[in-house]
């Protein structure tokens, strides 16, 4: 098991949470975490692990912090 911190930003928090500490099975990926919270690839544009850019298939390690950001529009 690995303990990670999951941070959701902007609209991804709606009906979910802002920050949560969780335990996952060894070998868990960012996509696995997203699926647990009902998030799709279309909803998540930017993924950071410990402040560094990552992708959906990046495996997570003990103590990682995963930050998920939605696409954001502006005018």
N, C-alpha and C positions, 0 to 999 in steps of 0.2 A: 504494500500500500504506500502511496505517496500523498503527502499533505500539500495542497496548493491553495493559494488565495485567488479567487475569481472576482474581478471588478467589471461591472457593466456600466456603460455610459449612455447618457441621453435617453432616447426612446427605448433602448434595450432594458432599462430598469422598470418600465411600466408593467405592473403586475408581478414583478419579480423581486429584485433586491439591488442594492448598490455594491456592497462588498460581502463576500461570504468565504469562510475557510472551510474547505472540504477535503475528504479523503477519497482517493480513487485507486483503482487497481493499477498495478505496475503496467507500464506500456500504454497508459492512457494518452490520447492525442487531444489537440485543441478541438477537433471535430467531435470527439466523444463528449467533451465537456459541453459543447454547444447543444448537442442532441439531448443531453440530460435536462437542459433548461428550455427545450423546445425552440431553439434558435436555428435558423437556416443560413446557408451561405449567402443568400440574397439579403439577409438582414445584417450581416456583419461584414463591414468593408475593411477595417483595420484591426490587426491582431498584434499585440505586443506581449512578449514574455520577458519579464525583468527589464522592461524598457527598450527591448530590441525587437525589430520587426520579425514576425514569424508567419507561417502559413497554417492551413487547416490540418495538415498531417504531421505537424511538429509534435514529437513526443514531449511529455512533461516530466520534470524531475522533482524530487523532494525539495520543498521550499519555494518553488516557482510562484511568481505572481503573473496571472494571465489577465490582460486588459482587453476588452472587446468593445469596439466602437462601431456604430451604424454609419451608413452614408448620411451626410449632412448637407442640406442645400441652403443656399443663401441668395440674397438678392442685392 
